[in-house]
Amino acid sequence: MTVPDPQSLMLPPAFHPLRLAAAAGTAHDRACALAGADGEAAGTLVVGARPGLVDVAVVLAPEEPLALARRVGLVGLTALAEAVGSHAPPDKPVILDARGTLVFDRARLGGGRLAWPAACPEEAVPDWLVFSFMLIASKREAGDPGHTPDSTSLEEEGFEAGGDALVESFARHLLRGLSLWAEDGPAAAVDRARDHLDAADGPLALDGTGWFDPARGGPRL
């Protein structure tokens, strides 16, 4: 289910937004369903509406075999870290780990995931990729913050920007990263991630383990 967008997002022309109703599930699941059903879904940026979350997914059209194309997940993570950093209070670090967790000022704020067609072999070009992320906007539902000391929220950290501003910033940074990928190759785009990535944390695995809680359908609190 989608809802009218009374205040359109200011996105680069490469993207077109699709807002979900609050009860419509996650942006990740909706984007994957769209990508699998519609060959023209590339560029769709799905924005969820569940309370307390910034929930975004974007459908991408890869041109490289899956083994290489998966690295675009780092481009997405970098765009996410840059968007958060550009709106964050000063002098607080934004760190990414190899499981896609975004850590802000030493506490888990959210993370990113990457999906592709399940039957696609490593040497084939996938029909689509979906990069998605979630950020904890508020932890009011969790009660006393002392009960969830490992996580934080945009509200707790004093972010003044709303969810739409973060989405718009993410889209701009993502387009820049994808342009760098197209012009200078995947290695150049991946190099940009190293400013934020905790490289000592092991091989990249953007499957949500470490930050996503399937039971609540959002970041672990």
C-alpha positions in Angstrom: 0.0 0.0 0.0 1.3 3.5 -0.9 0.1 6.9 0.2 0.0 10.3 -1.5 3.2 12.3 -1.0 2.0 15.8 0.2 5.6 17.0 0.4 7.7 15.6 -2.4 11.2 14.6 -1.7 13.9 16.7 -3.4 15.8 13.8 -5.1 18.3 13.8 -8.0 16.5 13.0 -11.3 17.9 9.4 -11.3 15.6 8.5 -8.4 11.8 8.6 -8.0 10.2 8.2 -4.6 7.6 5.7 -3.4 6.2 6.3 0.1 4.6 3.4 2.0 1.8 3.6 4.5 2.8 2.9 8.1 1.3 -0.6 8.0 2.9 -1.6 4.6 6.0 -3.4 6.0 9.6 -2.5 5.4 11.0 -0.5 2.5 13.5 -3.4 1.9 10.8 -6.0 1.4 8.7 -3.7 -0.9 11.7 -2.7 -3.0 12.7 -6.4 -3.5 9.2 -7.3 -4.5 9.1 -4.4 -7.0 12.5 -5.2 -8.4 11.5 -8.9 -8.9 8.2 -8.0 -10.6 9.0 -5.0 -12.7 12.0 -4.7 -15.0 11.6 -0.9 -15.0 11.9 -0.5 -11.2 15.5 0.7 -11.2 15.8 4.1 -9.5 12.8 3.6 -7.3 13.6 4.9 -3.8 11.1 3.4 -1.3 10.5 5.3 1.9 8.8 3.6 4.8 6.5 5.3 7.3 6.8 3.3 10.5 7.1 5.4 13.6 10.5 5.7 15.2 12.4 4.7 12.0 14.1 6.1 9.0 13.5 3.3 6.5 14.7 3.5 3.0 15.5 1.1 0.1 16.6 1.8 -3.5 16.5 -0.5 -6.5 19.6 -0.6 -8.6 20.4 -1.9 -12.1 23.9 -3.6 -12.0 26.0 -4.1 -15.1 28.7 -6.3 -13.6 28.6 -10.0 -12.5 27.2 -10.5 -9.0 30.7 -11.3 -7.5 31.7 -7.7 -8.4 28.3 -6.0 -8.3 27.9 -6.8 -4.7 30.5 -4.2 -3.8 27.9 -1.5 -4.6 26.8 -2.3 -1.0 29.8 -0.4 0.1 28.8 2.6 -2.0 25.4 2.5 -0.3 26.9 2.3 3.1 29.3 5.1 2.4 26.4 7.3 1.2 24.5 6.5 4.4 27.5 7.3 6.6 28.1 10.6 4.7 24.4 11.5 5.0 24.4 10.9 8.7 27.7 12.7 9.2 26.6 15.8 7.2 23.6 16.2 9.6 25.2 15.0 12.8 26.2 17.1 15.8 30.0 17.9 15.4 32.9 15.8 16.6 31.1 12.4 16.9 32.4 9.5 14.8 30.3 7.6 12.3 31.7 4.0 11.9 30.6 1.1 9.7 31.4 -2.5 10.4 31.6 -5.4 7.9 28.1 -6.5 8.7 26.7 -3.2 7.7 26.1 -1.8 11.2 26.3 2.0 11.5 27.7 3.0 14.8 27.3 6.6 15.9 29.4 7.8 18.8 30.1 4.2 19.9 26.4 3.2 19.9 24.4 1.3 17.2 22.2 3.7 15.2 21.1 1.3 12.4 22.6 -0.2 9.3 22.4 -1.3 5.7 21.6 -4.4 3.8 22.0 -5.6 0.2 19.7 -8.0 -1.7 19.7 -9.7 -5.1 17.8 -12.4 -6.9 18.3 -15.6 -5.0 19.0 -17.8 -8.0 21.6 -15.5 -9.5 25.1 -17.3 -9.8 28.2 -15.4 -9.0 29.3 -15.1 -12.6 26.0 -13.7 -13.9 24.8 -10.2 -14.0 21.9 -9.9 -11.5 18.6 -8.5 -12.8 18.6 -6.1 -9.9 20.1 -5.2 -6.6 18.4 -3.5 -3.6 20.4 -1.5 -1.1 18.4 -0.5 2.0 19.0 1.0 5.4 17.3 1.8 8.6 18.1 4.3 11.3 16.6 4.5 14.8 14.8 7.9 14.8 13.4 7.5 18.3 13.6 4.9 21.2 10.7 6.2 23.2 8.9 2.8 22.7 11.8 1.1 24.5 11.3 3.0 27.7 14.3 3.8 29.9 17.4 4.3 27.7 19.4 2.5 30.4 17.7 -0.7 29.3 19.1 -0.5 25.7 22.6 1.0 26.3 24.1 -0.5 23.1 21.9 1.5 20.7 21.1 5.2 20.2 18.7 7.3 18.2 18.6 10.4 16.1 16.5 12.0 18.8 18.9 11.2 21.6 21.9 12.4 19.7 20.4 15.8 18.9 19.9 15.5 15.2 17.9 18.5 14.0 17.3 17.2 10.5 14.2 15.1 9.9 13.9 11.9 8.1 13.2 13.5 4.7 16.4 15.6 4.9 18.5 12.4 5.6 16.8 10.6 2.7 17.5 13.5 0.3 21.1 13.7 1.5 21.6 9.9 1.2 20.3 10.0 -2.4 22.7 12.7 -3.4 25.7 10.9 -1.8 24.6 7.6 -3.4 24.4 9.2 -6.8 27.9 10.6 -6.4 29.2 7.2 -5.4 27.6 5.5 -8.3 29.0 8.1 -10.7 32.4 7.5 -9.3 31.9 3.8 -9.8 30.9 4.4 -13.5 33.7 6.8 -14.2 36.7 5.3 -12.3 35.6 1.7 -11.6 34.4 -0.2 -8.5 37.8 0.1 -6.8 37.7 3.9 -6.6 34.2 3.8 -5.2 35.1 1.2 -2.6 38.1 3.3 -1.6 35.7 6.0 -0.4 34.2 3.6 2.1 37.5 3.1 4.0 37.2 6.4 5.8 34.2 4.9 7.7 34.7 1.2 7.5 36.2 -0.8 10.3 38.3 -3.0 8.0 39.5 -5.2 10.8 36.0 -6.5 11.4 36.1 -9.3 8.8 34.7 -9.9 5.3 31.8 -7.8 4.1 28.4 -9.4 4.7 25.5 -7.0 4.2 22.8 -9.4 5.4 21.7 -7.4 8.4 23.3 -9.7 11.0 24.6 -7.7 13.8 22.0 -4.9 13.6 18.7 -6.0 12.2 16.1 -7.7 14.5 13.7 -9.8 12.4 11.3 -10.1 15.3 10.7 -6.4 15.4 11.4 -5.7 11.8 13.9 -3.0 12.6 17.3 -2.3 14.2 18.1 -4.0 17.4 17.6 -1.7 20.4 
